[in-house]
Amino acid sequence: MKQGSTWLIISLAVVLGVFVFWIDRTPMKTVVSKGEFLYPDWDPGKIVTVDFYYTPDKWISVAKVNGHWNLTAPIKYPANEAAIEKIIASVKNLTTADYISKEELEKHKRTIEEYGIKTDTQFQRLTLREKNSVTEFHLGNKTVGEDEVFFKITGKDEVYLASADFFDQIPKDENGWRDSRVFQPYRHQVEKINFKGPAPYGFELARNTINPSRWDILSPTPFRADEEKVRELFKEFSEWHVEKYVGDDLSKKMIEYGLDRPQAQISFEYKDENDPAQKNTLIQFGNIDITHTNLAYIGLITDMNTNVVLAKGEFLRNLMRP
């Protein structure tokens, strides 16, 4: 091939690359103050529910009840509060620095679908609700450099650009929305703890009714509890993490999981903030997982959900102590 032809092909390739990049980022036109915040008065504390649709058939809904976030549909489970608060807070940083106006879209004969945005279906849709208002985002594709993401706001005609973090911080699946701890003792006002293990192990503790900061041993021998050991017990629970989420229906495969006749169980009686009703969480220890012998099947039964997870079985040995 002649040298002149080679340089012509190379030049055409460069021009094509620039064109693709330009198409990805344009047409852009600033029609309001550059860098103006879309939600300058955004208050994360007012949000009470969050919904995200991955697809019309795959979605998650969380709600804030008594000061804490919980998954409410299609599964019920304590939520990953840090992840949810981060998503809500990030709305404050959205600006009008880069966007495509309706006029620019029409002028260049572009559609929002070309940016991966589908407003006519429940696809990558993030909905944040306050008591009397709703804010809804339709997320689209990332730019060629994958450092930004296109999105549209329900009720507005423009297509905006945000940092890719706005999209990446959303959990990749429903399990990412769950609290990774088996039980969250610090989310509740625990009043009583009852552990039933293989004989002769077992104990029952109760918060002192006169001095709530003190704990008493009710059984096997009534006595004042060692405060340091109680704090250590709470700390261990707060650091006991789920290794795998198995199912959200405890009635299925109970025999296989060893939860029809658990090796041991521990129950917590507690009250939540602004809710005087007594609640219970029962944690059951089942069979060892044959493929990961350091893990055991754990049954979780509360007033709102029943779940099965895999967690480190050595935690049971920690409970069987004087």
Helices and strands as residue ranges (DSSP letters): H 3-25, G 44-46, E 49-55, E 58-65, E 68-73, E 77-78, H 81-90, G 91-93, E 99-100, H 102-107, G 112-115, E 125-129, E 134-142, E 148-153, E 159-163, H 165-168, G 174-177, G 185-187, E 189-196, E 202-207, E 215-219, E 223-224, H 227-238, E 242-247, H 254-257, E 264-272, E 275-288, E 295-302, E 306-312, H 314-319
